[in-house]
Amino acid sequence: MGVGAWVWAPDGRAFIYSRGGIGSVGNLWSQPLDGGKASQLTNFTSETIWGFSLAPDGKRLVLARGHSTLDVVLIKDAR
């Protein structure tokens, strides 16, 4: 799953999604389908969530987190 991916909660009453884009802190949130307020599931203070998955029983989570480095190189008068 990439940034911005989501999965159904094991009970089917909510969906879980990553919030925070490239270059910002990512955390997982749960949004109830009944219109209730979203709740934050993780409290990371750095890095982006690149992907995640829940175990079928919903008791375990695996995720990939990291940061990206973007560089710009200007080459002038190359021969």
N, CA, C and O atoms as a CHARMM CRD file, in Angstrom:
* protein
*
  316
    1    1 MET  N      0.83600  -1.18400   0.00000 PROA 1      0.00000
    2    1 MET  CA     0.00000   0.00000   0.00000 PROA 1      0.00000
    3    1 MET  C      0.87300   1.23600   0.00000 PROA 1      0.00000
    4    1 MET  O      1.91100   1.27700   0.66000 PROA 1      0.00000
    5    2 GLY  N      0.46300   2.20500  -0.71600 PROA 2      0.00000
    6    2 GLY  CA     1.23100   3.43000  -0.77000 PROA 2      0.00000
    7    2 GLY  C      0.72300   4.46100   0.20700 PROA 2      0.00000
    8    2 GLY  O     -0.19300   4.20500   0.98800 PROA 2      0.00000
    9    3 VAL  N      1.32900   5.62700   0.15400 PROA 3      0.00000
   10    3 VAL  CA     0.89600   6.73500   0.99200 PROA 3      0.00000
   11    3 VAL  C     -0.56300   7.03300   0.67500 PROA 3      0.00000
   12    3 VAL  O     -0.94400   7.08600  -0.49500 PROA 3      0.00000
   13    4 GLY  N     -1.36500   7.22300   1.68400 PROA 4      0.00000
   14    4 GLY  CA    -2.76800   7.52300   1.48600 PROA 4      0.00000
   15    4 GLY  C     -3.65200   6.29100   1.35000 PROA 4      0.00000
   16    4 GLY  O     -4.84100   6.42200   1.05800 PROA 4      0.00000
   17    5 ALA  N     -3.10400   5.10800   1.55300 PROA 5      0.00000
   18    5 ALA  CA    -3.87700   3.87100   1.43700 PROA 5      0.00000
   19    5 ALA  C     -4.78300   3.70000   2.65500 PROA 5      0.00000
   20    5 ALA  O     -4.59200   4.34700   3.68500 PROA 5      0.00000
   21    6 TRP  N     -5.77300   2.81400   2.51600 PROA 6      0.00000
   22    6 TRP  CA    -6.66800   2.52800   3.63000 PROA 6      0.00000
   23    6 TRP  C     -7.06400   1.05600   3.59300 PROA 6      0.00000
   24    6 TRP  O     -6.94600   0.39000   2.56500 PROA 6      0.00000
   25    7 VAL  N     -7.54200   0.55900   4.75000 PROA 7      0.00000
   26    7 VAL  CA    -8.04200  -0.80800   4.87300 PROA 7      0.00000
   27    7 VAL  C     -9.28600  -0.77900   5.74800 PROA 7      0.00000
   28    7 VAL  O     -9.48100   0.14000   6.54400 PROA 7      0.00000
   29    8 TRP  N    -10.12100  -1.79200   5.59100 PROA 8      0.00000
   30    8 TRP  CA   -11.27700  -1.93100   6.46800 PROA 8      0.00000
   31    8 TRP  C    -10.81900  -2.39500   7.84200 PROA 8      0.00000
   32    8 TRP  O     -9.90000  -3.20600   7.95400 PROA 8      0.00000
   33    9 ALA  N    -11.45400  -1.88300   8.88300 PROA 9      0.00000
   34    9 ALA  CA   -11.22900  -2.38800  10.23700 PROA 9      0.00000
   35    9 ALA  C    -11.77400  -3.82000  10.29000 PROA 9      0.00000
   36    9 ALA  O    -12.71000  -4.15000   9.56200 PROA 9      0.00000
   37   10 PRO  N    -11.19700  -4.66800  11.14100 PROA 10     0.00000
   38   10 PRO  CA   -11.64800  -6.06500  11.20300 PROA 10     0.00000
   39   10 PRO  C    -13.14600  -6.24200  11.45900 PROA 10     0.00000
   40   10 PRO  O    -13.73800  -7.20300  10.96900 PROA 10     0.00000
   41   11 ASP  N    -13.76700  -5.33900  12.21300 PROA 11     0.00000
   42   11 ASP  CA   -15.19700  -5.46900  12.49300 PROA 11     0.00000
   43   11 ASP  C    -16.07800  -4.87500  11.38900 PROA 11     0.00000
   44   11 ASP  O    -17.30200  -4.99600  11.44000 PROA 11     0.00000
   45   12 GLY  N    -15.45900  -4.23700  10.39900 PROA 12     0.00000
   46   12 GLY  CA   -16.20300  -3.66300   9.28400 PROA 12     0.00000
   47   12 GLY  C    -16.95300  -2.38700   9.60200 PROA 12     0.00000
   48   12 GLY  O    -17.72900  -1.90600   8.77600 PROA 12     0.00000
   49   13 ARG  N    -16.73800  -1.83200  10.77700 PROA 13     0.00000
   50   13 ARG  CA   -17.47600  -0.63500  11.19000 PROA 13     0.00000
   51   13 ARG  C    -16.70100   0.66000  10.97300 PROA 13     0.00000
   52   13 ARG  O    -17.20400   1.74700  11.25500 PROA 13     0.00000
   53   14 ALA  N    -15.46400   0.53600  10.46600 PROA 14     0.00000
   54   14 ALA  CA   -14.62100   1.71000  10.25100 PROA 14     0.00000
   55   14 ALA  C    -13.60300   1.37400   9.17700 PROA 14     0.00000
   56   14 ALA  O    -13.43600   0.21400   8.79700 PROA 14     0.00000
   57   15 PHE  N    -12.93700   2.39000   8.70100 PROA 15     0.00000
   58   15 PHE  CA   -11.77300   2.14500   7.87100 PROA 15     0.00000
   59   15 PHE  C    -10.57800   2.83100   8.49700 PROA 15     0.00000
   60   15 PHE  O    -10.71200   3.85300   9.16900 PROA 15     0.00000
   61   16 ILE  N     -9.41800   2.26300   8.27000 PROA 16     0.00000
   62   16 ILE  CA    -8.16800   2.75800   8.84400 PROA 16     0.00000
   63   16 ILE  C     -7.32800   3.29700   7.69600 PROA 16     0.00000
   64   16 ILE  O     -7.18200   2.64300   6.66400 PROA 16     0.00000
   65   17 TYR  N     -6.78400   4.47500   7.87700 PROA 17     0.00000
   66   17 TYR  CA    -6.03700   5.12500   6.80600 PROA 17     0.00000
   67   17 TYR  C     -4.82000   5.85000   7.35400 PROA 17     0.00000
   68   17 TYR  O     -4.75100   6.17800   8.53800 PROA 17     0.00000
   69   18 SER  N     -3.86600   6.09300   6.47000 PROA 18     0.00000
   70   18 SER  CA    -2.68700   6.87100   6.84900 PROA 18     0.00000
   71   18 SER  C     -2.94400   8.32000   6.47200 PROA 18     0.00000
   72   18 SER  O     -3.51700   8.62100   5.42500 PROA 18     0.00000
   73   19 ARG  N     -2.51000   9.19900   7.34700 PROA 19     0.00000
   74   19 ARG  CA    -2.70400  10.62900   7.14100 PROA 19     0.00000
   75   19 ARG  C     -1.34800  11.29700   7.27700 PROA 19     0.00000
   76   19 ARG  O     -0.61300  11.03400   8.22900 PROA 19     0.00000
   77   20 GLY  N     -1.02200  12.14700   6.34100 PROA 20     0.00000
   78   20 GLY  CA     0.27500  12.80500   6.29800 PROA 20     0.00000
   79   20 GLY  C      0.94000  12.43200   4.98800 PROA 20     0.00000
   80   20 GLY  O      1.06900  11.24900   4.67500 PROA 20     0.00000
   81   21 GLY  N      1.34900  13.39100   4.24200 PROA 21     0.00000
   82   21 GLY  CA     1.90400  13.13000   2.92000 PROA 21     0.00000
   83   21 GLY  C      3.40900  13.03100   2.93000 PROA 21     0.00000
   84   21 GLY  O      4.05000  13.04100   3.98000 PROA 21     0.00000
   85   22 ILE  N      3.95200  12.93500   1.74000 PROA 22     0.00000
   86   22 ILE  CA     5.40500  12.85500   1.58000 PROA 22     0.00000
   87   22 ILE  C      6.04000  14.09400   2.18800 PROA 22     0.00000
   88   22 ILE  O      5.62800  15.21800   1.90000 PROA 22     0.00000
   89   23 GLY  N      7.03200  13.88600   3.02100 PROA 23     0.00000
   90   23 GLY  CA     7.72200  14.98900   3.67200 PROA 23     0.00000
   91   23 GLY  C      7.07700  15.44300   4.96700 PROA 23     0.00000
   92   23 GLY  O      7.56400  16.38000   5.60000 PROA 23     0.00000
   93   24 SER  N      5.98600  14.79700   5.37900 PROA 24     0.00000
   94   24 SER  CA     5.36200  15.17000   6.64900 PROA 24     0.00000
   95   24 SER  C      5.22600  13.92700   7.52000 PROA 24     0.00000
   96   24 SER  O      5.41100  12.80300   7.05300 PROA 24     0.00000
   97   25 VAL  N      4.90200  14.14100   8.77900 PROA 25     0.00000
   98   25 VAL  CA     4.74900  13.03300   9.71600 PROA 25     0.00000
   99   25 VAL  C      3.46900  12.27300   9.38600 PROA 25     0.00000
  100   25 VAL  O      2.41100  12.87500   9.20300 PROA 25     0.00000
  101   26 GLY  N      3.57000  10.95200   9.31300 PROA 26     0.00000
  102   26 GLY  CA     2.40800  10.12000   9.02900 PROA 26     0.00000
  103   26 GLY  C      1.93500   9.38300  10.26900 PROA 26     0.00000
  104   26 GLY  O      2.74200   8.93800  11.08500 PROA 26     0.00000
  105   27 ASN  N      0.64000   9.25900  10.40200 PROA 27     0.00000
  106   27 ASN  CA     0.02700   8.48500  11.47400 PROA 27     0.00000
  107   27 ASN  C     -1.18700   7.75300  10.93000 PROA 27     0.00000
  108   27 ASN  O     -1.72400   8.11700   9.88400 PROA 27     0.00000
  109   28 LEU  N     -1.61400   6.72300  11.64000 PROA 28     0.00000
  110   28 LEU  CA    -2.79600   5.97000  11.25800 PROA 28     0.00000
  111   28 LEU  C     -4.00100   6.47700  12.02900 PROA 28     0.00000
  112   28 LEU  O     -3.91500   6.80000  13.21400 PROA 28     0.00000
  113   29 TRP  N     -5.12900   6.54100  11.32900 PROA 29     0.00000
  114   29 TRP  CA    -6.37700   7.02100  11.89800 PROA 29     0.00000
  115   29 TRP  C     -7.47900   6.02000  11.59800 PROA 29     0.00000
  116   29 TRP  O     -7.40600   5.28900  10.61000 PROA 29     0.00000
  117   30 SER  N     -8.49300   5.98300  12.44000 PROA 30     0.00000
  118   30 SER  CA    -9.66300   5.15000  12.23100 PROA 30     0.00000
  119   30 SER  C    -10.88300   6.05200  12.09000 PROA 30     0.00000
  120   30 SER  O    -11.15600   6.88600  12.95400 PROA 30     0.00000
  121   31 GLN  N    -11.61500   5.87400  10.98800 PROA 31     0.00000
  122   31 GLN  CA   -12.82200   6.66700  10.73900 PROA 31     0.00000
  123   31 GLN  C    -14.04800   5.76700  10.78900 PROA 31     0.00000
  124   31 GLN  O    -14.22700   4.92600   9.90800 PROA 31     0.00000
  125   32 PRO  N    -14.90600   5.92900  11.81500 PROA 32     0.00000
  126   32 PRO  CA   -16.13400   5.12200  11.89100 PROA 32     0.00000
  127   32 PRO  C    -17.07000   5.43200  10.72000 PROA 32     0.00000
  128   32 PRO  O    -17.17000   6.57800  10.28200 PROA 32     0.00000
  129   33 LEU  N    -17.74200   4.41800  10.22800 PROA 33     0.00000
  130   33 LEU  CA   -18.66800   4.59900   9.11500 PROA 33     0.00000
  131   33 LEU  C    -19.97000   5.26800   9.54400 PROA 33     0.00000
  132   33 LEU  O    -20.72300   5.75600   8.70100 PROA 33     0.00000
  133   34 ASP  N    -20.24200   5.29500  10.85000 PROA 34     0.00000
  134   34 ASP  CA   -21.47800   5.92200  11.32400 PROA 34     0.00000
  135   34 ASP  C    -21.38400   7.44500  11.38500 PROA 34     0.00000
  136   34 ASP  O    -22.31300   8.11000  11.84400 PROA 34     0.00000
  137   35 GLY  N    -20.26100   7.99600  10.92000 PROA 35     0.00000
  138   35 GLY  CA   -20.09800   9.45300  10.90400 PROA 35     0.00000
  139   35 GLY  C    -19.43900  10.01200  12.14100 PROA 35     0.00000
  140   35 GLY  O    -19.28600  11.22800  12.25400 PROA 35     0.00000
  141   36 GLY  N    -19.04200   9.16400  13.07400 PROA 36     0.00000
  142   36 GLY  CA   -18.36200   9.62900  14.28200 PROA 36     0.00000
  143   36 GLY  C    -17.00600  10.24900  13.97300 PROA 36     0.00000
  144   36 GLY  O    -16.52100  10.19900  12.84200 PROA 36     0.00000
  145   37 LYS  N    -16.42200  10.81900  14.97800 PROA 37     0.00000
  146   37 LYS  CA   -15.13600  11.49000  14.85900 PROA 37     0.00000
  147   37 LYS  C    -14.01100  10.46900  14.65100 PROA 37     0.00000
  148   37 LYS  O    -13.99700   9.41600  15.28800 PROA 37     0.00000
  149   38 ALA  N    -13.07400  10.78700  13.76000 PROA 38     0.00000
  150   38 ALA  CA   -11.90800   9.93600  13.53300 PROA 38     0.00000
  151   38 ALA  C    -11.03200   9.91900  14.78200 PROA 38     0.00000
  152   38 ALA  O    -10.94300  10.91400  15.50200 PROA 38     0.00000
  153   39 SER  N    -10.38700   8.78100  15.03300 PROA 39     0.00000
  154   39 SER  CA    -9.48000   8.69100  16.17400 PROA 39     0.00000
  155   39 SER  C     -8.09100   8.29600  15.68300 PROA 39     0.00000
  156   39 SER  O     -7.93800   7.46700  14.78600 PROA 39     0.00000
  157   40 GLN  N     -7.09200   8.91000  16.29500 PROA 40     0.00000
  158   40 GLN  CA    -5.70500   8.65400  15.93400 PROA 40     0.00000
  159   40 GLN  C     -5.25100   7.35800  16.59500 PROA 40     0.00000
  160   40 GLN  O     -5.41500   7.18300  17.80200 PROA 40     0.00000
  161   41 LEU  N     -4.67500   6.43800  15.79500 PROA 41     0.00000
  162   41 LEU  CA    -4.24800   5.14300  16.31100 PROA 41     0.00000
  163   41 LEU  C     -2.76400   5.09700  16.64800 PROA 41     0.00000
  164   41 LEU  O     -2.36300   4.35400  17.54400 PROA 41     0.00000
  165   42 THR  N     -1.94600   5.87200  15.95400 PROA 42     0.00000
  166   42 THR  CA    -0.50600   5.91300  16.23000 PROA 42     0.00000
  167   42 THR  C     -0.12500   7.34000  16.57000 PROA 42     0.00000
  168   42 THR  O     -0.85800   8.28100  16.26600 PROA 42     0.00000
  169   43 ASN  N      1.03400   7.49100  17.20500 PROA 43     0.00000
  170   43 ASN  CA     1.49500   8.82700  17.59200 PROA 43     0.00000
  171   43 ASN  C      2.95900   8.99400  17.22100 PROA 43     0.00000
  172   43 ASN  O      3.79400   9.28200  18.07800 PROA 43     0.00000
  173   44 PHE  N      3.26800   8.81500  15.94600 PROA 44     0.00000
  174   44 PHE  CA     4.63300   9.01300  15.48600 PROA 44     0.00000
  175   44 PHE  C      4.92600  10.50400  15.40500 PROA 44     0.00000
  176   44 PHE  O      4.03100  11.30200  15.12600 PROA 44     0.00000
  177   45 THR  N      6.16900  10.87900  15.64800 PROA 45     0.00000
  178   45 THR  CA     6.55700  12.28900  15.60800 PROA 45     0.00000
  179   45 THR  C      7.52000  12.59500  14.47200 PROA 45     0.00000
  180   45 THR  O      7.98500  13.72700  14.33600 PROA 45     0.00000
  181   46 SER  N      7.81900  11.59400  13.65800 PROA 46     0.00000
  182   46 SER  CA     8.68700  11.81200  12.50000 PROA 46     0.00000
  183   46 SER  C      8.37100  10.76100  11.44200 PROA 46     0.00000
  184   46 SER  O      7.77500   9.72700  11.74200 PROA 46     0.00000
  185   47 GLU  N      8.76200  11.02400  10.24500 PROA 47     0.00000
  186   47 GLU  CA     8.72800  10.14200   9.08700 PROA 47     0.00000
  187   47 GLU  C      7.32300   9.91900   8.51600 PROA 47     0.00000
  188   47 GLU  O      6.30900  10.12100   9.18400 PROA 47     0.00000
  189   48 THR  N      7.31500   9.50300   7.28300 PROA 48     0.00000
  190   48 THR  CA     6.11000   9.22900   6.52200 PROA 48     0.00000
  191   48 THR  C      5.78200   7.74000   6.58800 PROA 48     0.00000
  192   48 THR  O      6.69400   6.91500   6.64900 PROA 48     0.00000
  193   49 ILE  N      4.52500   7.38700   6.57800 PROA 49     0.00000
  194   49 ILE  CA     4.11400   5.99100   6.47800 PROA 49     0.00000
  195   49 ILE  C      3.99500   5.66500   4.99400 PROA 49     0.00000
  196   49 ILE  O      3.19000   6.26700   4.28300 PROA 49     0.00000
  197   50 TRP  N      4.79400   4.71500   4.53200 PROA 50     0.00000
  198   50 TRP  CA     4.77900   4.32900   3.12000 PROA 50     0.00000
  199   50 TRP  C      3.73800   3.25800   2.84500 PROA 50     0.00000
  200   50 TRP  O      3.21000   3.19000   1.73500 PROA 50     0.00000
  201   51 GLY  N      3.43600   2.44200   3.80100 PROA 51     0.00000
  202   51 GLY  CA     2.44300   1.39300   3.61800 PROA 51     0.00000
  203   51 GLY  C      2.16700   0.70200   4.93900 PROA 51     0.00000
  204   51 GLY  O      2.97600   0.77000   5.86400 PROA 51     0.00000
  205   52 PHE  N      1.02400   0.03500   5.02700 PROA 52     0.00000
  206   52 PHE  CA     0.68000  -0.67700   6.25700 PROA 52     0.00000
  207   52 PHE  C     -0.32100  -1.77800   5.94200 PROA 52     0.00000
  208   52 PHE  O     -0.96000  -1.77700   4.89000 PROA 52     0.00000
  209   53 SER  N     -0.44300  -2.70600   6.86100 PROA 53     0.00000
  210   53 SER  CA    -1.41000  -3.78600   6.74400 PROA 53     0.00000
  211   53 SER  C     -1.77600  -4.27700   8.13600 PROA 53     0.00000
  212   53 SER  O     -0.93700  -4.29700   9.03700 PROA 53     0.00000
  213   54 LEU  N     -3.02100  -4.67000   8.30300 PROA 54     0.00000
  214   54 LEU  CA    -3.50200  -5.23000   9.56400 PROA 54     0.00000
  215   54 LEU  C     -3.61100  -6.73400   9.43900 PROA 54     0.00000
  216   54 LEU  O     -3.93100  -7.25600   8.37100 PROA 54     0.00000
  217   55 ALA  N     -3.34400  -7.43000  10.53000 PROA 55     0.00000
  218   55 ALA  CA    -3.62500  -8.86300  10.58500 PROA 55     0.00000
  219   55 ALA  C     -5.14500  -9.04200  10.54700 PROA 55     0.00000
  220   55 ALA  O     -5.87500  -8.15000  10.98000 PROA 55     0.00000
  221   56 PRO  N     -5.63100 -10.16500  10.04400 PROA 56     0.00000
  222   56 PRO  CA    -7.08100 -10.38000   9.96500 PROA 56     0.00000
  223   56 PRO  C     -7.81700 -10.20200  11.29400 PROA 56     0.00000
  224   56 PRO  O     -8.97100  -9.77300  11.30900 PROA 56     0.00000
  225   57 ASP  N     -7.16000 -10.52900  12.41000 PROA 57     0.00000
  226   57 ASP  CA    -7.81800 -10.35900  13.71500 PROA 57     0.00000
  227   57 ASP  C     -7.72100  -8.92800  14.23800 PROA 57     0.00000
  228   57 ASP  O     -8.31900  -8.60300  15.26300 PROA 57     0.00000
  229   58 GLY  N     -6.98300  -8.08200  13.55000 PROA 58     0.00000
  230   58 GLY  CA    -6.85500  -6.68100  13.93700 PROA 58     0.00000
  231   58 GLY  C     -5.96700  -6.43000  15.13100 PROA 58     0.00000
  232   58 GLY  O     -5.89900  -5.29900  15.61400 PROA 58     0.00000
  233   59 LYS  N     -5.28200  -7.44800  15.62600 PROA 59     0.00000
  234   59 LYS  CA    -4.45800  -7.29100  16.82600 PROA 59     0.00000
  235   59 LYS  C     -3.01000  -6.95600  16.52300 PROA 59     0.00000
  236   59 LYS  O     -2.26000  -6.55700  17.41400 PROA 59     0.00000
  237   60 ARG  N     -2.61400  -7.11800  15.26600 PROA 60     0.00000
  238   60 ARG  CA    -1.23400  -6.80500  14.88100 PROA 60     0.00000
  239   60 ARG  C     -1.23100  -5.93200  13.64800 PROA 60     0.00000
  240   60 ARG  O     -2.14300  -5.97000  12.82200 PROA 60     0.00000
  241   61 LEU  N     -0.18100  -5.14600  13.55100 PROA 61     0.00000
  242   61 LEU  CA    -0.03200  -4.19400  12.47500 PROA 61     0.00000
  243   61 LEU  C      1.40000  -4.24900  11.96800 PROA 61     0.00000
  244   61 LEU  O      2.33700  -4.36000  12.75800 PROA 61     0.00000
  245   62 VAL  N      1.56800  -4.17500  10.68800 PROA 62     0.00000
  246   62 VAL  CA     2.90000  -4.03300  10.11500 PROA 62     0.00000
  247   62 VAL  C      2.86600  -2.77600   9.25100 PROA 62     0.00000
  248   62 VAL  O      1.90000  -2.52300   8.53200 PROA 62     0.00000
  249   63 LEU  N      3.93900  -1.99600   9.33700 PROA 63     0.00000
  250   63 LEU  CA     3.99400  -0.79600   8.51300 PROA 63     0.00000
  251   63 LEU  C      5.42400  -0.46000   8.14100 PROA 63     0.00000
  252   63 LEU  O      6.37600  -0.85900   8.81100 PROA 63     0.00000
  253   64 ALA  N      5.54500   0.27600   7.06900 PROA 64     0.00000
  254   64 ALA  CA     6.84700   0.76500   6.60100 PROA 64     0.00000
  255   64 ALA  C      6.83400   2.27600   6.73200 PROA 64     0.00000
  256   64 ALA  O      5.91700   2.94900   6.26200 PROA 64     0.00000
  257   65 ARG  N      7.87400   2.80300   7.38400 PROA 65     0.00000
  258   65 ARG  CA     7.98900   4.25300   7.57300 PROA 65     0.00000
  259   65 ARG  C      9.37000   4.69300   7.13400 PROA 65     0.00000
  260   65 ARG  O     10.30200   3.88900   7.11800 PROA 65     0.00000
  261   66 GLY  N      9.50800   5.92800   6.78700 PROA 66     0.00000
  262   66 GLY  CA    10.81100   6.45800   6.42800 PROA 66     0.00000
  263   66 GLY  C     10.68700   7.90200   5.97900 PROA 66     0.00000
  264   66 GLY  O      9.63000   8.52300   6.08500 PROA 66     0.00000
  265   67 HSD  N     11.77600   8.40500   5.48500 PROA 67     0.00000
  266   67 HSD  CA    11.78500   9.77100   4.96300 PROA 67     0.00000
  267   67 HSD  C     12.35100   9.73200   3.54600 PROA 67     0.00000
  268   67 HSD  O     13.01600   8.77400   3.15200 PROA 67     0.00000
  269   68 SER  N     12.07900  10.76500   2.80900 PROA 68     0.00000
  270   68 SER  CA    12.61200  10.83600   1.45300 PROA 68     0.00000
  271   68 SER  C     13.57000  12.01600   1.36000 PROA 68     0.00000
  272   68 SER  O     13.39200  13.04500   2.01200 PROA 68     0.00000
  273   69 THR  N     14.56100  11.83700   0.55200 PROA 69     0.00000
  274   69 THR  CA    15.52200  12.89500   0.28600 PROA 69     0.00000
  275   69 THR  C     15.40800  13.25700  -1.18300 PROA 69     0.00000
  276   69 THR  O     15.54900  12.40000  -2.05500 PROA 69     0.00000
  277   70 LEU  N     15.15900  14.49500  -1.44700 PROA 70     0.00000
  278   70 LEU  CA    15.02500  14.96200  -2.81100 PROA 70     0.00000
  279   70 LEU  C     16.12900  15.97200  -3.08200 PROA 70     0.00000
  280   70 LEU  O     16.26900  16.96300  -2.36500 PROA 70     0.00000
  281   71 ASP  N     16.90000  15.71600  -4.11200 PROA 71     0.00000
  282   71 ASP  CA    17.99100  16.60900  -4.48200 PROA 71     0.00000
  283   71 ASP  C     17.77600  17.11900  -5.90500 PROA 71     0.00000
  284   71 ASP  O     17.22000  16.42400  -6.75500 PROA 71     0.00000
  285   72 VAL  N     18.21900  18.32300  -6.13700 PROA 72     0.00000
  286   72 VAL  CA    18.20500  18.89400  -7.47500 PROA 72     0.00000
  287   72 VAL  C     19.64200  19.18800  -7.84200 PROA 72     0.00000
  288   72 VAL  O     20.37900  19.79500  -7.06600 PROA 72     0.00000
  289   73 VAL  N     20.03500  18.76100  -9.01800 PROA 73     0.00000
  290   73 VAL  CA    21.40300  18.99000  -9.49500 PROA 73     0.00000
  291   73 VAL  C     21.31700  19.74900 -10.80200 PROA 73     0.00000
  292   73 VAL  O     20.60100  19.33500 -11.71400 PROA 73     0.00000
  293   74 LEU  N     22.02900  20.84400 -10.90600 PROA 74     0.00000
  294   74 LEU  CA    22.08900  21.64000 -12.11000 PROA 74     0.00000
  295   74 LEU  C     23.44900  21.40900 -12.74700 PROA 74     0.00000
  296   74 LEU  O     24.48800  21.63800 -12.12900 PROA 74     0.00000
  297   75 ILE  N     23.42500  20.95400 -13.98600 PROA 75     0.00000
  298   75 ILE  CA    24.66900  20.75800 -14.73800 PROA 75     0.00000
  299   75 ILE  C     24.65900  21.75000 -15.88600 PROA 75     0.00000
  300   75 ILE  O     23.76900  21.73300 -16.73600 PROA 75     0.00000
  301   76 LYS  N     25.65800  22.60700 -15.89700 PROA 76     0.00000
  302   76 LYS  CA    25.75900  23.62300 -16.93900 PROA 76     0.00000
  303   76 LYS  C     26.97900  23.36800 -17.80300 PROA 76     0.00000
  304   76 LYS  O     28.01600  22.90300 -17.32900 PROA 76     0.00000
  305   77 ASP  N     26.83500  23.67500 -19.05300 PROA 77     0.00000
  306   77 ASP  CA    27.94400  23.57800 -20.00500 PROA 77     0.00000
  307   77 ASP  C     28.58100  22.20500 -20.04100 PROA 77     0.00000
  308   77 ASP  O     29.80300  22.09800 -20.14400 PROA 77     0.00000
  309   78 ALA  N     27.79200  21.16300 -19.96000 PROA 78     0.00000
  310   78 ALA  CA    28.33300  19.80400 -20.03000 PROA 78     0.00000
  311   78 ALA  C     28.75500  19.50800 -21.46600 PROA 78     0.00000
  312   78 ALA  O     28.08000  19.91400 -22.41200 PROA 78     0.00000
  313   79 ARG  N     29.86300  18.80600 -21.62600 PROA 79     0.00000
  314   79 ARG  CA    30.36500  18.45800 -22.96400 PROA 79     0.00000
  315   79 ARG  C     30.58200  16.99500 -23.06800 PROA 79     0.00000
  316   79 ARG  O     31.00200  16.50700 -24.11700 PROA 79     0.00000
